[in-house]
Amino acid sequence: MRILMVNKFLHPNGGSETYIFQLGEELQKRGHEVQYFGMEHEGRIVGNRMNCYTSDMDFHTGKLQKLCYPFKIIYSMEAKRGMGRVLQDMAPDVVHLNNINFQLTPSVIYAVRAYEKKTGRKVRVVYTAHDYQWVCPNHMMRIPSTGKICFACRGGYFGACTKNRCIHNSRVKSLLGTMEAKFYMWRRTYGMVDVIICPSEFMKRQLDSNPLLEEKTVMMCNFVERAADVIQKDGKLESAQQGDYVLYFGRFSEEKGIGTLLAACEALPDIPFIFAGTGPLAEQVSKVKNVENKGFVTGKELHRLIAGARFSVYPSEWYENCPFSVMESQMYGTPVLVSDLGGAPELVQAGRTGELFRGGDAQELTAHIRELWEQPELCRVYRENCRSINFDTIEEYCDKIEKNVYKTGE
């Protein structure tokens, strides 16, 4: 089977890139041909036989010509033409879409259907929803200027995006986001996909609020490597003595709840915290006396940090989808304290492998951290319970993809 993986970034950038690289690698191991289409970038690590990509577009640094901005983020002729060339050369059986809005645009969906019409070949179009873009123009269901979570656009009333300046806190960019959402709702574009993979039940409910999508969604939790498999690859993990610190690992940003977590850290000066990651709030993280900022950590060092923590904290203040960090923590036998927003709580067996707290509530978070820290025996029980968790491995996830989504047997 020939599979074209489509994502705006083809270099390591975040969770969606981790997903497409690992899934593509496993599919290739199984004998499938996998190629990739997206933006050109100096860090690109995957590609296609035609060496055909769209030009790199960065909305944060001003590199994009302002005159072209409105047209390129709503409908990209460059992406459609490039996608058409790759389709013609590869003749894929499946096109697997991931993050496409703004940089690539849904014009790539039209490229697939145009290719079908031209060649008479049926192509199965699959989309993995890594965020809420298809029901919320800023993709987070959160108003950045206030930090409030928001459902205003979910029913197709996208004007709230402009009113609240939800994209980069810019009225103009938010208006363009509103126009993009309305345009594709009017064109019924997203109804042209065959299957939508939702990595959480919460995500599925949000997309199901759109009648065009509700018959196409399936819930498939993300995959994660089992700790034993990682240890086998990396050798024995010589972690710190378990229980001597509380860990946060991930991005240091407002929507991740870092401000709330730092407030809790300052209220608990006798408890040592380790933060591993990077982001716009890195300076604030480094200023807190009982926080050790390890910076960006990966591989063996990150594995040791996770395995050595008494418990980890995931305080996100937006509707997370299916965060790898929450799964990884439990896979290493480390209990996790998670905010009750979005799909993250679905990953935790509250009272068995971790606990939940009200997202954004610094007092409640502080109380939970204190309670868990002062009950090492409870953490030990949670740690033992983590051993019974069975998240899908990449092999198990790929089995489901082949059988239930790509329909390889048909």
N, C-alpha and C positions, 0 to 999 in steps of 0.2 A: 504494500500500500504506500502511496505517495502522500505526504502530509506537508502542507505549507503552514508554518507557524508565523503569525503576524503580531508584531508588538512594536510600539513606537521606539523603544530603546532596545538595542541589540548589544548593550554592554552592561556589566553589573551595576545596578542602580537601586534595586529594591526587591520587594517580595515577588512582584510579578515576573521579574527577570530570573530570579531563583527558580521560580515555577517553570518557565518555558525552557530554561537550559537543562534542568534535571529531567523534565518530562521528555524533551527531545532526545536527550542522551539515552534514556531507557528505551524509547521507541526505536532508535537506531540499533540498539543491542538486539532487539527482537526481529531485526531484518527489514524494518520499514525505512523508506527513504524520507529524510526530513530536511527541508530547507527553510530559510527564514527571510522575512521581508520586514523592513522598518527603516529607520533613519541611519544615514551614514554618521560615523563618529570615530574619532581616533582610537577609542577604547573598544571598538566593536570586536566581538569574539566569535560570532557566528554569521552565516550569510547564505547566499544563493549562488547557483552556478552562473547566472547572468551577471553577477556582480552589480546588481541594479538596486539602488536604494534612493530614498528621498534625501534632500539636503537637510542638514542639521538645523533645527529651529529651537532657540532658547528664548522663552518668554520673560525671563527674569533679568537678562543682562542688556537688553536693548539692541541686540544684534539683528532682530527681525525688522525689516523695513516697515515703517508704520503704514505706508500706503497699501501694502499687500496684506497686512495683518488680518483685517476683517474677512477677506476672501479665503486666505489660506487655512484659517482655523475652522471655517464652516464647511468648505468643500474644496478639496485639494486635487486639482487636475494633475499635478505632478505625481501624487500618490496613485491616482487612478491609472495613469499611463504606465508608471513603473510596475504596478501590480499586474497590469495586463500583460506586460512583457514577460514577467516571471511565470504567470499562469500559462501563457502560450508555450513557453519552453519546458516547464515542468509537467504540465497536465496532471495536477494533483487530484486525488480522490477526496481529500478533506482539506478545508482551509480552517485553521484553528485561530480565531481572533482573540486578542487579549486587550491590552490598553491601546486604543486606536484614536480616541477623540482628541481634537485640537491639532496635534502634530501630523497624524496621518489622515484623520477624519473618516467618517463612515462612507466616504467615496470608494473605499476599498471593497465594501459590500457590493456596490453597484458594478465594480470591476469584475467580481466573480460572476454575477448574474449576466453581465454582458458577454463574458467568456462562454458561459453555458449556451447562450442563445447563438453565438457564432459557431461553436463546435458541435453542439448537440450532446455534449457530455454533461452528466449530472455531477455536481460537486456538493458535498455535504459541508455546510457552514456551521461551525461550532464556536461559541463565545464563552470564555470564562470571565465571570464578573469579579474583578479584583476590587472594585469600589462601586459607588452608587451612581455613576455618571449617567446611566440611562434613565434615571428618575430624578436626578438632582444635578443642575448645571455645574456646581463646583465640586461634585463627586463625593463630598464628605457629610452631607446632611448636617452641617454645622455653620453657624454665622461667625466668620473669623473675627470680626470687630468686637463682638460681645462674648464669644465663647459658648453661646447657647446652641444646643442641639435643635434641629428644626425639621419639620415635615411639610413645610408650606408648599414646596414644589411637587410633592409626590403625586398629586392628582392631576398634574399637567398645568398648574398655575405658575408658570415659570417667572412671572413678573417679580416675585419676591427676591429673586437673585439680583436683579437690577436695584431694587429698592434698598436692599441690605448691603450692596457692594460686596457680594460674596466671592468674587474672583479677584485675588490680589488687592483687595480693598479699593478697587478702581471702578468707578461708575461706567466708564467706556467698556472696559473688558467684561464687566458683568452684563452689560447690555448685549455685547456680542455673544456671551454664553447663553443668555436668554433667547436670542435670535436663533442660535444653533439648535437649542433644545426644541423650540417651537417648529423650526423648519423640518427636523427629522420626525417630529410627532405628526406634522401635517402630511409628510411624505410616507408615513407608516414604514419607515426604513428598517427599524429594529425588528419588525415582524418578518423580515426576509431571512432571518437566521433560522436554522433548523433546531438547534438545541442550545440552551443557556445553562452552563454549569454554575451553580451557586455554592460557594464553600461553607455557607452556614444557613441554618433555617431562618435566621433574622434577615439575611440578604435575600433569600427566596421570597419572604413575605413582602419585602419592599418592592421587588421587581414584579411580583404577582399583582401589585396594585395597578399595574398597567395591563389592561385587557389584551393588548397585542402580545404580551410576553407570558402571561400566566399559564398558558398551555404548553409552553416550551421549556420551562425551568425544571431542573433536577438538582437536588442537593447532594453534593459530594465533598465531604470534609477534606482539607488538604492532607498531603502526605508528610511524613517526617522520618528521618533515619532513626532506627532504634539505637539506644546507647551502646549495646553490645557490638553492633556493626561498626560504629564509629571507633570504639576502642580497638576492635580488631584491625582497623585500618591505621590508626594512629599510635598503637601501642598502649601500654598501661598508662592510665591517667593518674598521675600523682597529684591529687587535689589537696588543697589545704584541709586542715582538720574541719570536719563538717560541723557547722553550727556557730562559727565565730563571726559571721557578718550576714547582713541582709543585702540582696543583690537586685539591682535594676540593670537590664541590658536592652539596648535599643536606641532609638533616635531621641536626642535631647531637644524636644520642641514642645510648644504650648499644648497642641492637641493631644500629645501623649501623656498629659497630666504631670509634667515635670515640675511645674510651679507648685502644684498641690503636694507632690511628693517631697519637694524640698522644704515646704512648710512643716510637714510631718517630721522630717529629719531634724530640723532645728528645734522642734518641740521634744525630741528624744535624744538629747546630747550624749547619753550614756550608751547608746546603741551604735555600733559601727556599720556604715553603709559603704558598699562599693557600687559605683556606676561604671558601666562599660558601654561606650558608644560615642557619638559625636552629633553635632547639630547646633542650631542658633543659640541655645541656652547653655552652651558648654562653659562659658565664663561664670555664670551664676552657679552652676554645679560645683565648680572648683573653689568657690568662696565659702562653702559650708564646711565648718571645722570637722565634723564627724563623717564627712563623705570623702572617700578616696576615688578620684576620677582617673580611671585606667585608660580613657580614650577609646579609640576604635580597636576592638579586639576580635580576633577570629581564630579558627582552628583549635589546636590543643589548648592554648591559653584560655580561650572562651569556654571550652568544655570543662576545664579544671575549675573555673570560676563558678559555673553553674552547679557542678557536682558538689562543690565545697560550701555552698551557701546553706544557711539554716532554712531559708525560704527566699523566694524571689517575689518581686512586686511588679504588677503590670497595671498602672493607674490611668489608662487612657481615658480621655474625655471626649472622644468622638465614637461613632458607631463602628468600631473595628469589625473587620470581616471574619477572618480566621487566622489570627496571628501565629506565625511560626514560633515566636518566643514562648508563648504559653505552652504549646505542645512540647517544645524542646526541654523546657524546665522540668516538666513532669516525666519526660522520657529518661532524664538523668536522675530521677528519684527525688527531685527537689520540689516541695510543695509550693504553690503559687497563690498569692493574694491578688485578686483581679477585680477591676471595676465592673459594675453590673450593666455595662452598655454594649449594645451590638451583639456580635456573634461570639466574642471571647468567653462569656460565661458558659456557653454550650460546651466548652472544652474542659471545664472543671467540674469534678464531682464534689460539690460544696459539702463540707463536713467530712470528706474522705481523703481527697487529694489536695485540697486547698480551701480557700474561703473567698467570699465576695464582699464588696463594700459599695456604698453608693458613690458613683462616679462624681468627682469634683468636690466631695465632702472631706476637707482636710481633717476635721475633728474625728470623723468616723474612721478614716484611714489611720490616723495616729493611734486610736484606741485598738484597732485590729493588730497593728504592728506590735504595740506593747504587749497585748495579750499573747500573741504567738511567740514573741521573744521570751517571755517569762514562762512558757510551757514547752520546754524542749522535748518532753515526753510525747506531747501531742504532735509535735512536728515529726518525731520519729515514727509515730503511727501513720501519719500522712505519707511519710517517705516510703514505708512498707506498702501502703495502698497504691502508690504510684506504680509499683511493679506489675500490677494487674491491668494497667491501661493498655489498650490495643488500638492505637491510631494506625491508619493504613501506612504501610511502607510504600515507596515509589513503585515497587513491583506489584503490590496489591492494587494500588491506585490505577496503574497502567492496565491491569487486567480488566477493571471496570470500564475504563475509557474505551478499550478495544471492543468489548462486548456490548456495552450499553449506550455508548455515545457515538463512536466512530462506526459501529455496526459492521465490523470487519467480516462477519459471516454472511452478510447479505450479498 
